[in-house]
Amino acid sequence: MTIDQATGIKAQSYQQWIDGNACDAASGERFTRSSPAHDIVVGDYPLADVADTDRAVAAARKAFDTGPWPRMSGAERSRVLFRVADLVETHKDQLVLADVLEGGKPITQVRAEIAGAIDLWRYAAGQARSQHGESNSSLGPHMLGLTTREPVGVVALITPWNFPFVILSQKLPFALAAGCTVVVKPSELTPGSALRLGAILNEAGVPAGVVNIIVGYGAIVGQRLAEHPNVDMISFTGSTAVGKGIVRASAGNLKRVALELGGKNPQIVCADADLDAAADAVVFGVFFNAGQCCNSSSRLIVEKSISEEFLARVEALTKRVTVGDPLDEATKVGAIVNQNQMDRILGFVSGARSDGAKVRLGGTRMETAKGLFMTPTVVSDVTRQMPIATDEVFGPVLSTLTFEDLDDAISIANGTHYGLSAGIWTSRYESALKAGRELSAGTIWVNCWMDGFPEMPFGGMRESGIGREQGPHAIEDFMETKSVLFHQGPRANLWVPAAGAGRQ
């Protein structure tokens, strides 16, 4: 561990977790991560390769095929998962700091994320003992049918850099509740909290091999997990382009695939809405996590008759958004994750200018002594064909379009290949109901934005994903249904007549 003398920030050294043991990569290679907000090294990690991936899969396979975890009762698994939640709460400060330093996220935001993750672990723990099959006694007097629910097997979880711990917690506890064994590959940009979880799982009593955590590049480790013949399911959160690649790579053994992908999410603001509340939600929705969020409401679709008035409210609030050091309790918007992402965001803004859009606020990198920070940006005069209106920017950039009537607004909202989430602000029940029915998105928010609960399913339509996380059926993604049929009494209607039976 090293300490930066100027900031007092400690650089942590980590190990990966394979078969219940903390270990280095087989190659001995390591890599470092610098904080995008402070320009100093904050973590040192083992760099996994194909050999480590195969070791992790083999451990998970053995734990599933011969170990105790899949054979425990739901109540036993539930007790372990509750202990994990309690230990996460005990060690939350370490987890928070890892996500803040590696990702550049505001500390107040990360605290809320870790609290939400703890809630997810407890919710999944309850689901562990609620699974059951069915019986069918209507198949005839000599037949009884049963269905059983069984874990799907070895699951690979590939998680992104933007919400490191909470997205892992949307997947892992549900897979464990089902009785699966797991290989986790967090992003190499923000792996610290996932690696810390290995020790927590071990302390909670999760058996060796049930959860294996390795860090490596997607093109090597992610690719190997996607194509590995001993992985039964892969759950991935990230970009749509990478998700498509995972589907192709998974075809070798037709493994089950669950994907939570990108979004180009609209907030529709009608003239009859509570405009102050809507403006605050629009600013929150696009600048939360510096816009590096699949649920970012990067498109404002506002009724034309109020567009200038509403944009004035949005601009006034945007100017009050505090951008800066994520360790500062007052910070609302932290750093951009790396230079490549900064260049991508600025490229979208430059392209919008060239296309005739107007950059009303921001649009530039902030001039600071250290770190990657961008000014919150508001762009108007956007048309629905512009890339800034159709493609995922993944930065603090709001694109503004206008509409004449609700049919027009819904047409604009549905005018991308994404379908993750959407929202509408209105005081009219009829408008809200129409939007709920006709918007093509997995989640529709009415007079709110990004409110989420473990009880509510989350996932996308179209190119925003496959499957649902959270909610009462989240565990089912990690389970198979098996039919068992019992025959009672002597077998009738023999296919091959008994010896000596005469022909009628």
MARFI-395540 format. One line per field, with one value per residue (C-alpha): residue number from 1; residue in one letter; x, y, z. Coordinates in steps of 0.02 Angstrom, whole numbers. Layout:
// MARFI-395540
pos = c(NUM / ...)
code = c(A / ...)
u = c(X / ...)
v = c(Y / ...)
w = c(Z / ...)
***
This chain:
// MARFI-395540
pos = c(1 / 2 / 3 / 4 / 5 / 6 / 7 / 8 / 9 / 10 / 11 / 12 / 13 / 14 / 15 / 16 / 17 / 18 / 19 / 20 / 21 / 22 / 23 / 24 / 25 / 26 / 27 / 28 / 29 / 30 / 31 / 32 / 33 / 34 / 35 / 36 / 37 / 38 / 39 / 40 / 41 / 42 / 43 / 44 / 45 / 46 / 47 / 48 / 49 / 50 / 51 / 52 / 53 / 54 / 55 / 56 / 57 / 58 / 59 / 60 / 61 / 62 / 63 / 64 / 65 / 66 / 67 / 68 / 69 / 70 / 71 / 72 / 73 / 74 / 75 / 76 / 77 / 78 / 79 / 80 / 81 / 82 / 83 / 84 / 85 / 86 / 87 / 88 / 89 / 90 / 91 / 92 / 93 / 94 / 95 / 96 / 97 / 98 / 99 / 100 / 101 / 102 / 103 / 104 / 105 / 106 / 107 / 108 / 109 / 110 / 111 / 112 / 113 / 114 / 115 / 116 / 117 / 118 / 119 / 120 / 121 / 122 / 123 / 124 / 125 / 126 / 127 / 128 / 129 / 130 / 131 / 132 / 133 / 134 / 135 / 136 / 137 / 138 / 139 / 140 / 141 / 142 / 143 / 144 / 145 / 146 / 147 / 148 / 149 / 150 / 151 / 152 / 153 / 154 / 155 / 156 / 157 / 158 / 159 / 160 / 161 / 162 / 163 / 164 / 165 / 166 / 167 / 168 / 169 / 170 / 171 / 172 / 173 / 174 / 175 / 176 / 177 / 178 / 179 / 180 / 181 / 182 / 183 / 184 / 185 / 186 / 187 / 188 / 189 / 190 / 191 / 192 / 193 / 194 / 195 / 196 / 197 / 198 / 199 / 200 / 201 / 202 / 203 / 204 / 205 / 206 / 207 / 208 / 209 / 210 / 211 / 212 / 213 / 214 / 215 / 216 / 217 / 218 / 219 / 220 / 221 / 222 / 223 / 224 / 225 / 226 / 227 / 228 / 229 / 230 / 231 / 232 / 233 / 234 / 235 / 236 / 237 / 238 / 239 / 240 / 241 / 242 / 243 / 244 / 245 / 246 / 247 / 248 / 249 / 250 / 251 / 252 / 253 / 254 / 255 / 256 / 257 / 258 / 259 / 260 / 261 / 262 / 263 / 264 / 265 / 266 / 267 / 268 / 269 / 270 / 271 / 272 / 273 / 274 / 275 / 276 / 277 / 278 / 279 / 280 / 281 / 282 / 283 / 284 / 285 / 286 / 287 / 288 / 289 / 290 / 291 / 292 / 293 / 294 / 295 / 296 / 297 / 298 / 299 / 300 / 301 / 302 / 303 / 304 / 305 / 306 / 307 / 308 / 309 / 310 / 311 / 312 / 313 / 314 / 315 / 316 / 317 / 318 / 319 / 320 / 321 / 322 / 323 / 324 / 325 / 326 / 327 / 328 / 329 / 330 / 331 / 332 / 333 / 334 / 335 / 336 / 337 / 338 / 339 / 340 / 341 / 342 / 343 / 344 / 345 / 346 / 347 / 348 / 349 / 350 / 351 / 352 / 353 / 354 / 355 / 356 / 357 / 358 / 359 / 360 / 361 / 362 / 363 / 364 / 365 / 366 / 367 / 368 / 369 / 370 / 371 / 372 / 373 / 374 / 375 / 376 / 377 / 378 / 379 / 380 / 381 / 382 / 383 / 384 / 385 / 386 / 387 / 388 / 389 / 390 / 391 / 392 / 393 / 394 / 395 / 396 / 397 / 398 / 399 / 400 / 401 / 402 / 403 / 404 / 405 / 406 / 407 / 408 / 409 / 410 / 411 / 412 / 413 / 414 / 415 / 416 / 417 / 418 / 419 / 420 / 421 / 422 / 423 / 424 / 425 / 426 / 427 / 428 / 429 / 430 / 431 / 432 / 433 / 434 / 435 / 436 / 437 / 438 / 439 / 440 / 441 / 442 / 443 / 444 / 445 / 446 / 447 / 448 / 449 / 450 / 451 / 452 / 453 / 454 / 455 / 456 / 457 / 458 / 459 / 460 / 461 / 462 / 463 / 464 / 465 / 466 / 467 / 468 / 469 / 470 / 471 / 472 / 473 / 474 / 475 / 476 / 477 / 478 / 479 / 480 / 481 / 482 / 483 / 484 / 485 / 486 / 487 / 488 / 489 / 490 / 491 / 492 / 493 / 494 / 495 / 496 / 497 / 498 / 499 / 500 / 501 / 502 / 503 / 504)
code = c(M / T / I / D / Q / A / T / G / I / K / A / Q / S / Y / Q / Q / W / I / D / G / N / A / C / D / A / A / S / G / E / R / F / T / R / S / S / P / A / H / D / I / V / V / G / D / Y / P / L / A / D / V / A / D / T / D / R / A / V / A / A / A / R / K / A / F / D / T / G / P / W / P / R / M / S / G / A / E / R / S / R / V / L / F / R / V / A / D / L / V / E / T / H / K / D / Q / L / V / L / A / D / V / L / E / G / G / K / P / I / T / Q / V / R / A / E / I / A / G / A / I / D / L / W / R / Y / A / A / G / Q / A / R / S / Q / H / G / E / S / N / S / S / L / G / P / H / M / L / G / L / T / T / R / E / P / V / G / V / V / A / L / I / T / P / W / N / F / P / F / V / I / L / S / Q / K / L / P / F / A / L / A / A / G / C / T / V / V / V / K / P / S / E / L / T / P / G / S / A / L / R / L / G / A / I / L / N / E / A / G / V / P / A / G / V / V / N / I / I / V / G / Y / G / A / I / V / G / Q / R / L / A / E / H / P / N / V / D / M / I / S / F / T / G / S / T / A / V / G / K / G / I / V / R / A / S / A / G / N / L / K / R / V / A / L / E / L / G / G / K / N / P / Q / I / V / C / A / D / A / D / L / D / A / A / A / D / A / V / V / F / G / V / F / F / N / A / G / Q / C / C / N / S / S / S / R / L / I / V / E / K / S / I / S / E / E / F / L / A / R / V / E / A / L / T / K / R / V / T / V / G / D / P / L / D / E / A / T / K / V / G / A / I / V / N / Q / N / Q / M / D / R / I / L / G / F / V / S / G / A / R / S / D / G / A / K / V / R / L / G / G / T / R / M / E / T / A / K / G / L / F / M / T / P / T / V / V / S / D / V / T / R / Q / M / P / I / A / T / D / E / V / F / G / P / V / L / S / T / L / T / F / E / D / L / D / D / A / I / S / I / A / N / G / T / H / Y / G / L / S / A / G / I / W / T / S / R / Y / E / S / A / L / K / A / G / R / E / L / S / A / G / T / I / W / V / N / C / W / M / D / G / F / P / E / M / P / F / G / G / M / R / E / S / G / I / G / R / E / Q / G / P / H / A / I / E / D / F / M / E / T / K / S / V / L / F / H / Q / G / P / R / A / N / L / W / V / P / A / A / G / A / G / R / Q)
u = c(0 / 66 / 4 / 1 / 82 / -20 / -193 / -168 / -255 / -196 / -164 / -232 / -156 / -281 / -287 / -413 / -521 / -518 / -584 / -598 / -420 / -348 / -214 / -113 / -133 / -50 / 61 / 113 / 60 / -19 / -90 / -135 / -282 / -269 / -412 / -490 / -524 / -352 / -225 / -143 / -133 / -268 / -259 / -144 / -225 / -182 / -211 / -303 / -284 / -358 / -269 / -345 / -515 / -507 / -454 / -601 / -725 / -656 / -678 / -856 / -894 / -829 / -924 / -1084 / -1065 / -1004 / -1010 / -1139 / -1207 / -1331 / -1387 / -1422 / -1599 / -1663 / -1664 / -1479 / -1431 / -1542 / -1451 / -1283 / -1344 / -1412 / -1240 / -1162 / -1279 / -1232 / -1046 / -1063 / -1142 / -998 / -867 / -964 / -839 / -701 / -818 / -875 / -698 / -646 / -789 / -761 / -575 / -577 / -732 / -726 / -903 / -965 / -951 / -1131 / -1193 / -1088 / -1148 / -1326 / -1275 / -1196 / -1352 / -1456 / -1342 / -1365 / -1553 / -1534 / -1437 / -1572 / -1710 / -1623 / -1596 / -1784 / -1808 / -1690 / -1824 / -1976 / -1945 / -2060 / -2127 / -2304 / -2404 / -2529 / -2655 / -2766 / -2665 / -2774 / -2805 / -2633 / -2522 / -2454 / -2348 / -2226 / -2117 / -1958 / -1847 / -1661 / -1509 / -1449 / -1269 / -1109 / -1146 / -1023 / -1061 / -978 / -1008 / -969 / -864 / -1001 / -1093 / -968 / -1045 / -1230 / -1241 / -1146 / -1276 / -1417 / -1348 / -1241 / -1357 / -1497 / -1383 / -1327 / -1505 / -1546 / -1403 / -1287 / -1098 / -1018 / -868 / -868 / -770 / -784 / -722 / -535 / -571 / -664 / -629 / -588 / -757 / -789 / -620 / -655 / -818 / -719 / -661 / -836 / -912 / -780 / -814 / -1002 / -981 / -999 / -909 / -749 / -772 / -950 / -895 / -734 / -681 / -551 / -501 / -446 / -480 / -644 / -561 / -471 / -563 / -737 / -720 / -662 / -807 / -932 / -869 / -821 / -908 / -921 / -1012 / -1200 / -1257 / -1184 / -1257 / -1182 / -1210 / -1128 / -1136 / -1252 / -1106 / -1015 / -1179 / -1200 / -1024 / -1063 / -1216 / -1108 / -972 / -1098 / -1167 / -1042 / -1143 / -1301 / -1279 / -1416 / -1383 / -1452 / -1406 / -1433 / -1369 / -1371 / -1509 / -1555 / -1687 / -1814 / -1906 / -2065 / -2121 / -2298 / -2359 / -2479 / -2339 / -2266 / -2125 / -2015 / -2018 / -1991 / -1842 / -1758 / -1785 / -1716 / -1558 / -1539 / -1576 / -1443 / -1304 / -1315 / -1154 / -1089 / -1211 / -1114 / -1270 / -1371 / -1527 / -1469 / -1613 / -1504 / -1654 / -1774 / -1931 / -2027 / -2192 / -2152 / -2266 / -2163 / -1992 / -1903 / -1980 / -1936 / -1759 / -1731 / -1774 / -1660 / -1516 / -1538 / -1530 / -1384 / -1280 / -1301 / -1239 / -1074 / -938 / -775 / -682 / -787 / -724 / -807 / -977 / -1049 / -1004 / -1148 / -1051 / -882 / -755 / -766 / -697 / -551 / -483 / -563 / -734 / -700 / -649 / -807 / -919 / -835 / -848 / -1038 / -1048 / -938 / -1041 / -1202 / -1132 / -1086 / -1261 / -1340 / -1382 / -1352 / -1242 / -1329 / -1221 / -1056 / -990 / -808 / -687 / -664 / -497 / -434 / -261 / -303 / -435 / -555 / -706 / -833 / -952 / -1135 / -1198 / -1367 / -1395 / -1552 / -1617 / -1584 / -1674 / -1720 / -1596 / -1441 / -1320 / -1330 / -1517 / -1504 / -1340 / -1286 / -1167 / -1133 / -1087 / -1163 / -1248 / -1434 / -1509 / -1671 / -1809 / -1985 / -2156 / -2327 / -2439 / -2418 / -2420 / -2274 / -2182 / -2203 / -2145 / -1987 / -1959 / -1972 / -1862 / -1704 / -1653 / -1644 / -1784 / -1718 / -1819 / -1928 / -2026 / -2170 / -2215 / -2400 / -2549 / -2668 / -2707 / -2747 / -2576 / -2487 / -2585 / -2555 / -2368 / -2362 / -2443 / -2354 / -2176 / -2058 / -1955 / -1933 / -1968 / -2086 / -2076 / -2227 / -2190 / -2027 / -1860 / -1743 / -1842 / -1797 / -1836 / -1778 / -1961 / -1973 / -1901 / -1771 / -1715 / -1734 / -1830 / -1760 / -1571 / -1568 / -1562 / -1632 / -1710 / -1749 / -1653 / -1728 / -1911 / -2004 / -1948 / -1764 / -1707 / -1797 / -1668 / -1543 / -1654 / -1715 / -1887 / -1893 / -2048 / -2060 / -2203 / -2255 / -2356 / -2461 / -2522 / -2490 / -2437 / -2578 / -2578 / -2411 / -2321 / -2248 / -2378 / -2332 / -2262 / -2401 / -2532 / -2646 / -2687 / -2865)
v = c(0 / 172 / 342 / 496 / 633 / 775 / 700 / 564 / 440 / 261 / 151 / -23 / -188 / -324 / -510 / -610 / -750 / -926 / -1080 / -991 / -923 / -751 / -768 / -681 / -708 / -864 / -756 / -646 / -492 / -344 / -176 / -12 / 107 / 295 / 398 / 498 / 637 / 646 / 582 / 466 / 277 / 208 / 21 / -120 / -280 / -452 / -463 / -624 / -713 / -869 / -984 / -894 / -894 / -1081 / -1107 / -1002 / -1094 / -1262 / -1213 / -1156 / -1314 / -1427 / -1328 / -1347 / -1530 / -1598 / -1458 / -1419 / -1252 / -1313 / -1450 / -1338 / -1297 / -1126 / -1081 / -1122 / -1018 / -878 / -870 / -856 / -717 / -620 / -635 / -566 / -416 / -385 / -396 / -279 / -156 / -180 / -150 / -20 / 120 / 22 / -23 / 157 / 223 / 98 / 148 / 334 / 331 / 211 / 281 / 465 / 455 / 575 / 497 / 538 / 449 / 294 / 282 / 274 / 143 / 31 / 49 / -2 / -151 / -210 / -202 / -308 / -442 / -450 / -457 / -599 / -689 / -692 / -762 / -906 / -994 / -945 / -1054 / -1201 / -1311 / -1365 / -1524 / -1578 / -1713 / -1687 / -1797 / -1951 / -2078 / -2159 / -2005 / -1871 / -1729 / -1623 / -1477 / -1436 / -1281 / -1311 / -1195 / -1170 / -1212 / -1110 / -927 / -795 / -617 / -476 / -306 / -128 / 13 / 142 / 60 / -71 / -138 / -107 / -188 / -339 / -344 / -345 / -511 / -608 / -631 / -692 / -818 / -878 / -885 / -1002 / -1117 / -1074 / -1057 / -904 / -826 / -636 / -523 / -341 / -202 / -177 / 9 / -14 / -188 / -146 / -166 / -332 / -400 / -343 / -440 / -603 / -592 / -545 / -697 / -809 / -738 / -760 / -946 / -958 / -1122 / -1125 / -1116 / -1050 / -872 / -838 / -659 / -619 / -459 / -451 / -372 / -407 / -463 / -601 / -647 / -591 / -680 / -840 / -838 / -808 / -954 / -1073 / -1242 / -1264 / -1099 / -1127 / -945 / -773 / -613 / -453 / -268 / -147 / -79 / -147 / -178 / -288 / -375 / -427 / -497 / -598 / -674 / -729 / -800 / -894 / -995 / -1137 / -1222 / -1116 / -1049 / -943 / -757 / -611 / -436 / -262 / -144 / 37 / 165 / 331 / 372 / 513 / 620 / 692 / 855 / 912 / 1090 / 1035 / 960 / 1025 / 1113 / 1144 / 960 / 907 / 1025 / 956 / 777 / 818 / 893 / 746 / 619 / 679 / 736 / 599 / 497 / 626 / 552 / 389 / 288 / 171 / 252 / 429 / 536 / 610 / 662 / 798 / 799 / 954 / 1025 / 1164 / 1294 / 1291 / 1242 / 1408 / 1432 / 1256 / 1263 / 1423 / 1325 / 1182 / 1301 / 1391 / 1227 / 1163 / 1314 / 1267 / 1088 / 1065 / 975 / 926 / 817 / 661 / 654 / 823 / 798 / 943 / 871 / 816 / 772 / 687 / 639 / 561 / 385 / 402 / 504 / 393 / 427 / 613 / 616 / 521 / 644 / 797 / 718 / 707 / 890 / 944 / 841 / 918 / 1093 / 1042 / 973 / 1140 / 1112 / 1248 / 1219 / 1328 / 1280 / 1190 / 1079 / 1084 / 997 / 1093 / 1177 / 1099 / 1061 / 877 / 756 / 729 / 841 / 904 / 1050 / 999 / 1029 / 1077 / 1065 / 1130 / 1137 / 951 / 850 / 668 / 612 / 686 / 560 / 657 / 616 / 433 / 368 / 341 / 483 / 419 / 590 / 746 / 806 / 845 / 843 / 942 / 909 / 981 / 907 / 971 / 834 / 674 / 561 / 662 / 649 / 461 / 444 / 542 / 443 / 277 / 336 / 244 / 61 / 67 / 35 / 38 / 172 / 324 / 451 / 572 / 727 / 769 / 805 / 713 / 533 / 499 / 557 / 454 / 298 / 322 / 343 / 190 / 87 / 155 / 196 / 55 / 37 / -86 / 45 / 194 / 329 / 444 / 608 / 537 / 477 / 335 / 282 / 99 / -39 / -221 / -272 / -196 / -283 / -191 / -222 / -166 / -194 / -200 / -172 / -123 / -302 / -474 / -527 / -437 / -408 / -379 / -407 / -562 / -663 / -611 / -778 / -870 / -814 / -922 / -1077 / -1217 / -1297 / -1486 / -1594 / -1758 / -1879 / -2026 / -2173 / -2265 / -2443 / -2571 / -2507 / -2514 / -2503 / -2592 / -2542 / -2716 / -2850 / -2973 / -3140 / -3263 / -3128 / -3173 / -3054 / -2993)
w = c(0 / -46 / 11 / -99 / 5 / -70 / -49 / 82 / -33 / -9 / -160 / -123 / -180 / -225 / -263 / -363 / -291 / -362 / -272 / -106 / -107 / -134 / -267 / -400 / -587 / -654 / -764 / -620 / -718 / -631 / -683 / -598 / -602 / -578 / -510 / -652 / -527 / -444 / -572 / -446 / -436 / -320 / -354 / -406 / -471 / -542 / -730 / -770 / -936 / -1016 / -893 / -743 / -827 / -854 / -672 / -612 / -722 / -668 / -485 / -516 / -615 / -477 / -344 / -443 / -491 / -324 / -195 / -61 / -123 / -254 / -135 / 14 / 61 / 14 / 197 / 216 / 64 / 127 / 293 / 206 / 92 / 241 / 321 / 162 / 170 / 352 / 314 / 164 / 284 / 406 / 270 / 172 / 198 / 109 / -34 / -51 / -58 / -191 / -306 / -276 / -313 / -460 / -545 / -497 / -428 / -292 / -120 / -69 / -225 / -193 / -14 / -80 / -208 / -77 / 32 / -118 / -148 / 31 / 5 / -153 / -59 / 74 / -55 / -147 / 18 / 41 / -134 / -97 / 4 / -99 / -253 / -283 / -421 / -464 / -472 / -603 / -560 / -713 / -832 / -807 / -668 / -684 / -706 / -591 / -657 / -556 / -605 / -511 / -514 / -524 / -539 / -717 / -673 / -690 / -724 / -787 / -732 / -829 / -749 / -807 / -735 / -706 / -559 / -501 / -342 / -364 / -537 / -471 / -332 / -460 / -523 / -401 / -251 / -365 / -450 / -279 / -214 / -358 / -311 / -455 / -447 / -523 / -607 / -592 / -710 / -656 / -769 / -761 / -734 / -569 / -497 / -317 / -234 / -322 / -266 / -88 / -96 / -111 / 70 / 127 / 41 / 119 / 293 / 268 / 235 / 47 / 5 / -95 / -283 / -275 / -318 / -413 / -453 / -585 / -673 / -853 / -1020 / -1107 / -1268 / -1172 / -1012 / -1066 / -1233 / -1150 / -1027 / -1167 / -1270 / -1129 / -1146 / -957 / -930 / -936 / -932 / -954 / -884 / -953 / -924 / -1044 / -1220 / -1353 / -1471 / -1344 / -1299 / -1480 / -1479 / -1323 / -1407 / -1553 / -1441 / -1334 / -1479 / -1456 / -1319 / -1338 / -1162 / -1089 / -1110 / -1009 / -1067 / -993 / -1127 / -1181 / -1186 / -1263 / -1136 / -1159 / -1034 / -1112 / -1030 / -1068 / -1046 / -907 / -800 / -637 / -728 / -576 / -527 / -707 / -730 / -574 / -634 / -807 / -732 / -613 / -749 / -870 / -752 / -621 / -627 / -753 / -878 / -878 / -846 / -956 / -881 / -915 / -980 / -1116 / -1222 / -1168 / -1274 / -1222 / -1286 / -1408 / -1327 / -1166 / -1234 / -1205 / -1033 / -982 / -1050 / -950 / -792 / -842 / -878 / -713 / -617 / -722 / -675 / -492 / -514 / -421 / -520 / -439 / -315 / -283 / -104 / -70 / 12 / -89 / -260 / -371 / -530 / -527 / -658 / -830 / -816 / -939 / -1084 / -1216 / -1144 / -1133 / -1317 / -1364 / -1272 / -1346 / -1518 / -1502 / -1450 / -1594 / -1715 / -1652 / -1684 / -1860 / -1886 / -1839 / -1655 / -1526 / -1374 / -1245 / -1095 / -1072 / -1209 / -1152 / -1037 / -875 / -850 / -688 / -621 / -604 / -663 / -807 / -780 / -907 / -896 / -888 / -1064 / -1137 / -1325 / -1412 / -1591 / -1605 / -1739 / -1720 / -1855 / -1773 / -1693 / -1530 / -1530 / -1580 / -1508 / -1329 / -1280 / -1103 / -1037 / -957 / -1116 / -1133 / -1309 / -1326 / -1452 / -1461 / -1500 / -1552 / -1479 / -1380 / -1533 / -1601 / -1434 / -1426 / -1606 / -1565 / -1405 / -1496 / -1639 / -1587 / -1584 / -1394 / -1269 / -1092 / -1003 / -1034 / -934 / -950 / -849 / -857 / -746 / -864 / -824 / -1007 / -1065 / -934 / -978 / -1165 / -1136 / -1025 / -1162 / -1315 / -1262 / -1310 / -1153 / -1011 / -877 / -890 / -757 / -734 / -644 / -576 / -642 / -596 / -443 / -418 / -295 / -280 / -299 / -474 / -628 / -730 / -909 / -1088 / -1247 / -1424 / -1424 / -1241 / -1183 / -1150 / -985 / -823 / -663 / -491 / -450 / -393 / -545 / -551 / -481 / -621 / -750 / -656 / -647 / -759 / -755 / -758 / -786 / -690 / -734 / -624 / -687 / -559 / -579 / -718 / -888 / -1015 / -1205 / -1225 / -1385 / -1407 / -1363 / -1225 / -1283 / -1327 / -1345 / -1490 / -1628 / -1616)
***
